[in-house]
Amino acid sequence: MKDNIYRKIIIFSYMISLFIIAFCFKIRITPNIYLKTNARLILLLIVCILIYISGYILVKKLNYGKKILKINLVIYFCIYIVTIFTLTLFDEIYGRQGFKVIKWDKDLLKVYMNTSFNIVPFSTIKLFINGYIKELVTFKDFMANIFGNLCAFMPFALFIPLLINKIDKYYKFIIVMAIIIISIEILQFITMSGSCDIDDFILNILGVSIAYFILKIKCINRFINKVFLLE
């Protein structure tokens, strides 16, 4: 009897998850219809929670193998990858154009180089800090640009060590992250979608490094392994 109830919960959870994903995709491809970033993130978080509940029931209540939650981790990672690429390259709310048009027009390139390209370390960070102090930059914009870049790639510190066993040292992890972040910055430059900024790289690397060492704390690491039944 209980097994049937558990199976119904699992089916319901996966159906709701698929519906939410389909809804987000529909919103994404429909012109002139936008869903705020926070709303999208909340919906995707709900999907992850529902998938986790289903996986947990399969393992703990229906005695399926623990590989189920490893598969769930891969699903979470894919959702996160799609989200981060959407926000950095394709999100119209933040003025991203993605690969719709690669405009190598001389005048547009000149404007981009003057407004959205920076190779001087800490210049953009100082600009936002001074702008916020002088009340020229809103708190929302300050948080989005400084703390947004600091936190955006932090989930990689969870996913990469758990999913790729060979990346078991900090130097390996940070090399992989540097390649990923630089690749995104180059794509932003090529598509003129968002800014190509050395300060974004600095904040991203600092953020993932902080997350990496926090997650290596024994009690936190043990908790994560228990949550994902990896012990």
Secondary structure, DSSP 8 states (H G I E B T S, - for coil): -HHHHHHHHHHHHHHHHHHHHHHHHHHHHSTT----HHHHHHHHHHHHHHHHHHHHHHHHTS---THHHHHHHHHHHHHHHHHHHIIIII-GGGT--TTS-----HHHHHHHHHHTEE-STTHHHHHHHHHHHTTSS-HHHHIIIIIHHHHTTTTHHHHHHHH-TT--SHHHHHHHHHHHHHHHHHHHHHHT-S-EEHHHHHHHHHHHHHHHHHHTSHHHHHHHHHHTT--
